[in-house]
Each structure stands twice: as structure tokens, then as C-alpha cells.
Amino acid sequence: MEIETQRLILRKPRLSDWEDIVEGAGALDVSKRTMNIPHPYGSSDAEWYINDSIKNWAKDSYAFVVELKTEKKVIGVLALTGINLFNGTATTGSWINRKYWRNGYITEAKIAVNDFAFDTLKLRRLTSTVNSANTASNATQQKVGYVFEGVQRKASKSKATGKICDLNFYGLLKEDWKKARKSLLTLGA
Ligand SMILES: CC(C)(COP(=O)(O)OP(=O)(O)OC[C@H]1O[C@@H](n2cnc3c(N)ncnc32)[C@H](O)[C@@H]1OP(=O)(O)O)[C@@H](O)C(=O)NCCC(=O)NCCS
């Protein structure tokens, strides 16, 4: 299972991706904004993540690595996890290597993965949970049509910094996505 977009390939992780994953997820600028990435982050962390993603691939998750075609380099991860086909739901999580921020890469990847989730997997709803203080991630959810559904106070502790944070909950229904997709493509995203 591989998805190709204009600039990216979204695919199953390989063990050889470990160096790119350490470079991206190992930066505190990235891990401190997520809930599950520890700091420091080394080769054994990346190997564990890759093996776990391969083991669960197409079972209850698709943890796509985001490969930049021009550099043949993994610049991030966009994961669909906790896929429940009976319930029609899944959760998403993502990061992009610091050096590649603000180029529209997560937007491009999310458009493709949302299509996959709703059209191929036939899901009804995606959920995304974001540190309330994470400006970029809150903005990216809203850009692709996620609806803010509420905040849980002091709900999470960062594995990278130990800091406690509030969590914003976002939901994207299939019908939200159909609407957002149209306006994103009109804007040329
Ligand atoms: C969140 C993250 C994945 C965004 O990736 P990206 O490829 O840089 O995002 P995009 O370039 O597609 O940006 C999409 C929109 O988000 C907003 N945005 C992105 N970065 C932003 C920033 N630093 N400040 C404010 N808004 C930002 C903008 O509205 C942008 O749209 P625009 O460029 O048309 O204005 C990236 O910043 C990241 O990896 N952060 C650290 C890890 C993280 O927070 N992961 C999510 C955990 S829930």
C-alpha cells in the first residue's frame, strides 16, 4: 500500500528509514510538540517504532512515512492509528522534520490520507488530539476541515519534556472532508 502525491510518497516504513526518522523525531522542536516521542530519541527508538508500525500495518494502523520524492528522504510520519472498521473511526498523528516546515507537506499528505481513510477504508470519522499550545498543529487540523470539539484540561504529559498540557480535540466527518477537499483544491493546496 503506497500513496503517491505530487511531491511525496506515503508508504510503509522500512528498517533503512531509521536515520531519517532519528533526524526528524530526534529534534526537540518536533518531539516537545507531540505527546509520544521521547527526548533524546536514538536509533533503538526509531527501530522500535518502525518494527511496531510494520507489525500493525493494515491491522489496526497505517503509520505512513512521508518520503520527499526529489530527495528520496523520509521527512515525516502521518499515522492513522486505532482503526476500527466496525465503528468506522481512526485517529491521526503526524510530524514533519523541522527543516521542511511551512512547505505544505503535511497538508499534501493529509489530503491523500483523508481520501484513503474515507474512500478506501470507508471510515466515517477521524479524530485528532493536539496540545492546545501547538499553534502549527491546531492550524493544520483546521486547514483540512477538522472541527474543534472541545478541550480536556491537563490531559497529557509530554514524553519529551515532562510538561503537562491541555488537549484540543478535533473531529473530521466524511461530509466535513468532502466540503473541505473542494475548497482546498480550489485554493490549489
Ligand atoms: C504540525 C506540522 C506537522 C505541520 O507541518 P507542515 O508541513 O509545516 O504544515 P503545512 O506547511 O502543511 O502548513 C499547513 C498550515 O498550518 C499552518 N501552520 C503551519 N505551521 C505553522 C506555524 N509554525 N505557525 C502558524 N501556523 C502554521 C498554516 O496555516 C499552514 O497553512 P499556510 O501555509 O497555507 O498558511 C509541523 O509543524 C510539525 O511537525 N510540528 C511538530 C510536531 C507536531 O506538532 N506534530 C503534531 C502533533 S498533534
PDBQT file of the ligand as one rigid body, heavy atoms in Angstrom, charges set to zero:
ROOT
HETATM    1  C1  LIG A 201       2.390  20.494  12.647  1.00  0.00    +0.000 C 
HETATM    2  C2  LIG A 201       3.323  20.170  11.499  1.00  0.00    +0.000 C 
HETATM    3  C3  LIG A 201       3.222  18.666  11.181  1.00  0.00    +0.000 C 
HETATM    4  C4  LIG A 201       2.900  20.994  10.257  1.00  0.00    +0.000 C 
HETATM    5  O1  LIG A 201       3.623  20.550   9.132  1.00  0.00    +0.000 OA
HETATM    6  P1  LIG A 201       3.928  21.478   7.864  1.00  0.00    +0.000 P 
HETATM    7  O2  LIG A 201       4.247  20.595   6.713  1.00  0.00    +0.000 OA
HETATM    8  O3  LIG A 201       4.924  22.512   8.236  1.00  0.00    +0.000 OA
HETATM    9  O4  LIG A 201       2.495  22.179   7.651  1.00  0.00    +0.000 OA
HETATM   10  P2  LIG A 201       1.972  22.922   6.327  1.00  0.00    +0.000 P 
HETATM   11  O5  LIG A 201       3.112  23.614   5.656  1.00  0.00    +0.000 OA
HETATM   12  O6  LIG A 201       1.172  21.959   5.510  1.00  0.00    +0.000 OA
HETATM   13  O7  LIG A 201       1.020  24.034   6.963  1.00  0.00    +0.000 OA
HETATM   14  C5  LIG A 201      -0.385  23.960   6.929  1.00  0.00    +0.000 C 
HETATM   15  C6  LIG A 201      -0.983  25.157   7.614  1.00  0.00    +0.000 C 
HETATM   16  O8  LIG A 201      -0.727  25.117   9.012  1.00  0.00    +0.000 OA
HETATM   17  C7  LIG A 201      -0.440  26.422   9.499  1.00  0.00    +0.000 C 
HETATM   18  N1  LIG A 201       0.909  26.426  10.045  1.00  0.00    +0.000 N 
HETATM   19  C8  LIG A 201       1.898  25.534   9.800  1.00  0.00    +0.000 A 
HETATM   20  N2  LIG A 201       2.984  25.841  10.538  1.00  0.00    +0.000 NA
HETATM   21  C9  LIG A 201       2.656  26.939  11.253  1.00  0.00    +0.000 A 
HETATM   22  C10 LIG A 201       3.335  27.729  12.216  1.00  0.00    +0.000 A 
HETATM   23  N3  LIG A 201       4.597  27.441  12.572  1.00  0.00    +0.000 N 
HETATM   24  N4  LIG A 201       2.693  28.787  12.774  1.00  0.00    +0.000 NA
HETATM   25  C11 LIG A 201       1.423  29.080  12.422  1.00  0.00    +0.000 A 
HETATM   26  N5  LIG A 201       0.712  28.357  11.515  1.00  0.00    +0.000 NA
HETATM   27  C12 LIG A 201       1.331  27.314  10.951  1.00  0.00    +0.000 A 
HETATM   28  C13 LIG A 201      -0.649  27.371   8.353  1.00  0.00    +0.000 C 
HETATM   29  O9  LIG A 201      -1.992  27.784   8.371  1.00  0.00    +0.000 OA
HETATM   30  C14 LIG A 201      -0.398  26.485   7.166  1.00  0.00    +0.000 C 
HETATM   31  O10 LIG A 201      -1.081  26.873   6.034  1.00  0.00    +0.000 OA
HETATM   32  P3  LIG A 201      -0.470  28.059   5.091  1.00  0.00    +0.000 P 
HETATM   33  O11 LIG A 201       0.979  27.734   4.881  1.00  0.00    +0.000 OA
HETATM   34  O12 LIG A 201      -1.310  27.932   3.849  1.00  0.00    +0.000 OA
HETATM   35  O13 LIG A 201      -0.672  29.315   5.862  1.00  0.00    +0.000 OA
HETATM   36  C15 LIG A 201       4.794  20.557  11.844  1.00  0.00    +0.000 C 
HETATM   37  O14 LIG A 201       4.802  21.893  12.275  1.00  0.00    +0.000 OA
HETATM   38  C16 LIG A 201       5.398  19.684  12.922  1.00  0.00    +0.000 C 
HETATM   39  O15 LIG A 201       5.924  18.609  12.631  1.00  0.00    +0.000 OA
HETATM   40  N6  LIG A 201       5.354  20.144  14.178  1.00  0.00    +0.000 N 
HETATM   41  C17 LIG A 201       5.964  19.398  15.302  1.00  0.00    +0.000 C 
HETATM   42  C18 LIG A 201       5.262  18.084  15.583  1.00  0.00    +0.000 C 
HETATM   43  C19 LIG A 201       3.776  18.297  15.759  1.00  0.00    +0.000 C 
HETATM   44  O16 LIG A 201       3.336  19.306  16.255  1.00  0.00    +0.000 OA
HETATM   45  N7  LIG A 201       3.018  17.271  15.339  1.00  0.00    +0.000 N 
HETATM   46  C20 LIG A 201       1.572  17.281  15.509  1.00  0.00    +0.000 C 
HETATM   47  C21 LIG A 201       1.260  16.746  16.844  1.00  0.00    +0.000 C 
HETATM   48  S1  LIG A 201      -0.502  16.723  17.136  1.00  0.00    +0.000 SA
ENDROOT
TORSDOF 0
